[in-house]
Structure formats: C-alpha cells, structure tokens
Amino acid sequence: MSPAAEKIFAVVPAYNEEGKIGTVVAAIVKENIVETVVVVDDGSRDKTFDEAKRAGAVVIRHEKNRGVGTGIRSGLLWGKQQGYTIAVILGGDDQDNPHEIHRLLAPILNDHFLFVQGSRYMPGGARVNIPLFRWITTGLFSFIFKLLTRFPITDGTNGFRAFRLSILDTPGLDVHQKWLDKYELEPYLYYKSIELGLNVTEVPVTKRYPKGKVGYTKMVPFLDWWSIIRPLVFLRLGLKK
C-alpha cells in the first residue's frame, strides 16, 4: 500500500487534561500528517471533552474513569471500524512532541516495520526536565524488558508510538482482555509484538516534563508501576496470553 493510500489517525487518551489537551490536539492538526485526531476522554471531571472538541478532535467519552488501557483500546477499535490503517499514540498531557510524528511513521511507510516505539533514551532522543525518580524507574524497566525479550530496546515505557492496526489481528495478541484496562495494555502490545516476531524498531523522540515535582504524572506510586510491570511477569511465566 502506498503512503498516499494509508489512513492514519492519532489516539490521545486523556483524563483531566483541561489546559493541555487543546494545545496537544492543535499541535497534531498543525502537522497535517494524520487524517483524524481521536481524543478518548476517560471520565474527566473537568472540561477536557469541550476543549478537545473545540480544538478539532473527534472525542470518545467514557462516563467513568476506566484506565488508560481502556482509553487506547476504545480509540483503536474506533479506528478499525472507520477503516484506518495506522495509529499514532500520544499522551494528552503535552509531554510528547507532535512535530516528531513523522519519525514514527517513516519506518512504517518506507521500511515495512509494523510497530515503531519512540525512545527518549536512544541517540537523538531527549528528556527535558525529567525527574530523577522517573529516569531511574524507566531505565530499570527498560533493562528488565530487554533481558526478557532479548531485544535491544532503550525505552520500554514511552507512550509515544505508532503501529499498523493490522497487528491487532495477529494470532496470539488479544487487546480485549480485561486485565489490560489500566497501564498494562501498552507494555503488553510492545512485548507481544516482539515475542510474535513482528517487525519492530525504535526511533528517537523527545519527552518534555513540566518543571518541578508536581504535574508530571497521574500515576500512583508502586500500585501503577505494578500495573506496568505485571504484563512482563505474566507473559514470561505463561500466566496470561
């Protein structure tokens, strides 16, 4: 399929991102690379829905907060139903740089890769104002991920990535499982893509954290990190599929 025949869209999961989500959507639209920006408002209690809508996004609304995995899944299934072929995933917190979307898409469009992971740690990537704790924990996770998969990854937790929607139909890969509703879905997709032998690569991207210790994450320490780590544990031990 030629690049002109591709249907590319962006999925942006968001929870209480008023003041940021409009900026994110506008920046994606400005790049004129994706056909549609889909924001999944995961039960926000602020004006995330209205702000995303005004900025030009298609907005899917969850009445209750169900988890980022559910948000991404809702966006991906919408895209499949609409006939899109490639999904780009970005956060709704304005930490990813939409100007770098083309870096994620180039290996898919030009080199037949199916899954492209953005890396803030490989040469050419950047980590702006990254908190020390985040640097340590993401580095440790990536080291464990690399050991388990025997694949030379440098960034296992970055949510900025792109892939062909056709990978969702790969035997042995099932994003509909209930245990993937929160932070599990993203490492699951990455791990399974490697495990099943799909063409996977990394490209350098930027991650921009706000200055100071407040506002860079909504994750609950330890509890949500277990949500990220457990796909590796469960899949490696054969406890989940």
C-alpha positions, 0 to 999 in steps of 0.5 A: 500500500502506498503512503498516499493510500494509508489512513492514519489517525492519532489516539490521545487518551486523556483524563483531566487534561483541561489546559493541555489537551487543546494545545496537544490536539492543535499541535497534531492538526498543525502537522497535517500528517494524520487524517483524524485526531481521536481524543478518548476522554476517560471520565474527566471531571473537568472540561477536557471533552469541550476543549478537545472538541473545540480544538478539532478532535473527534472525542470518545467519552467514557462516563467513568474513569476506566484506565488508560488501557481502556482509553487506547483500546476504545480509540483503536477499535474506533479506528478499525471500524472507520477503516484506518490503517495506522495509529499514532499514540500520544499522551494528552498531557503535552509531554510528547512532541507532535512535530516528531510524528513523522519519525514514527511513521517513516519506518512504517511507510518506507521500511515495512516495520509494523510497530515503531516505539519512540525512545527518549533514551536512544541517540537523538532522543531527549528528556527535558526536565525529567525527574530523577525518580522517573529516569531511574524507574524507566531505565530499570524497566527498560533493562528488565524488558530487554533481558526478557525479550532479548531485544535491544530496546532503550525505552520500554515505557514511552507512550509515544508510538505508532503501529499498523492496526493490522497487528491487532489481528495477529494470532496470539495478541488479544487487546480485549482482555480485561486485565489490560484496562489500566497501564498494562495494555501498552507494555503488553502490545510492545512485548507481544509484538516482539515475542510474535516476531513482528517487525519492530524498531525504535526511533528517537523522540523527545519527552518534555516534563513540566518543571518541578515535582508536581504535574508530571504524572497521574500515576500512583506510586508502586500500585501503577508501576505494578500495573506496568510491570505485571504484563512482563511477569505474566507473559514470561511465566505463561500466566496470561496470553 
